[in-house]
Amino acid sequence: MLVDLTNFQDVTGKFLQNACDEVHITLNKNAIPNDPRSPFLTSGVRIGTPAVTVRGFKEEDMKEIAECLYKVATDFESSKEEVARRVKALTDAHPIYEGKVRQLLLLKNKERIIRRAVMQRLFFFYIYLHF
């Protein structure tokens, strides 16, 4: 998602990218259409929403992220510790791999159960044919 920062006084894409890095939010500075700033500063940022949806973030979590971004953009120095705590709480609530590992294990278990059932049927069929 491309976010236009021109309504924020003296906030550039470069500033927001660097400030967000300090509070463990990853986004990239990005030019907006007809950007008045140079490509090295930019007037926008690009936020990768698939990164949070894959982790299982919901609408309420997105609102929390938006509030954190607003605090970083408007009052970084006095809010960076609070924002870092909020980001940590969000990422702790939605770990990267736990859900995926569990899904893979369940899938492997289902495959194992199916394979066992097929082998049992083949075994009984083999016995039926030979006896």
Sequence and secondary structure as in RCSB ss.txt:
>XXXX:A:sequence
MLVDLTNFQDVTGKFLQNACDEVHITLNKNAIPNDPRSPFLTSGVRIGTPAVTVRGFKEEDMKEIAECLYKVATD
FESSKEEVARRVKALTDAHPIYEGKVRQLLLLKNKERIIRRAVMQRLFFFYIYLHF
>XXXX:A:secstr
 EEE TTSTT  HHHHHHHHHHTT   EEE  TT SS TTT SEEE  HHHHHHTT  HHHHHHHHHHHHHHHHH
HHHHHHHHHHHHHHHHHHS SSHHHHHHHHHHHHHHHHHHHHHHHHHHHHHHHHH 
